[in-house]
């Protein structure tokens, strides 16, 4: 694409036989990462084997995604990641029996920001997104959602040392993002959800990890869309629930109170695209 060879890692579960349409989950690595690394850390392959969806881990050019921040380090002429994902979806649909109503996207950090960007620019293909540790890039804050809805489940740590929970500049002059709650409110507005969330404190399953979790839910959106934000008090720039987490910065606190991968799939299952959309 654009004169470049683009790569990805694909996991097809053993139970897939092509007789029924299968869901597809895109998982985007963070800046400096790779599809292979995010596959190893998040555990989606094992979940795929139990449930039966396909999961694909694309690779960004120079290990980054163009996510709408317009930061200087992202100014790479000729790179169109939305076009790449569109072509990838087309190629997978030609080879496998993909349920077009159940195509989802998850990612962390730069990959999370790209989830926001992708959903805004490809809403007719993406049913729901799951950004982890990455808010909506500020330049995209006023972008419309052209028709339909995109359900959102997000996870943000209040002690994230890389992408600030309250929004603003990312470290090392890497652009600006909306805060976690401002991002959730923006998606709630785009989806026509209730203006105020319902909050619920979750059980502190592992007091040793130094985190507690609150779930905030904006419901009542078009076609049943909802926006769910998991606020991880004391949590860092990490994927909640993983056994081992090695991502860019040492010392980031990983919450053991929730399993983000399992919660993401449960949310995705509840939010296919409406029939006929």
KAURVEN-V18689 format. One record per helix or strand of 2 or more residues. SS is the DSSP state (@ for helix, = for strand). FROM is the first residue (numbers start at 0). LEN is the number of residues. If there is no record, write none. Layout:
<<SS & FROM & LEN> <SS & FROM & LEN>>
This chain:
<<= & 7 & 4> <= & 21 & 7> <@ & 34 & 8> <@ & 43 & 8> <= & 53 & 5> <@ & 71 & 3> <@ & 80 & 15> <= & 97 & 11> <@ & 109 & 12> <= & 127 & 5> <@ & 137 & 3> <= & 150 & 7> <= & 166 & 3> <= & 175 & 3> <@ & 179 & 12> <= & 197 & 4> <@ & 206 & 3> <= & 211 & 7> <@ & 221 & 3> <= & 226 & 7> <@ & 259 & 11>>
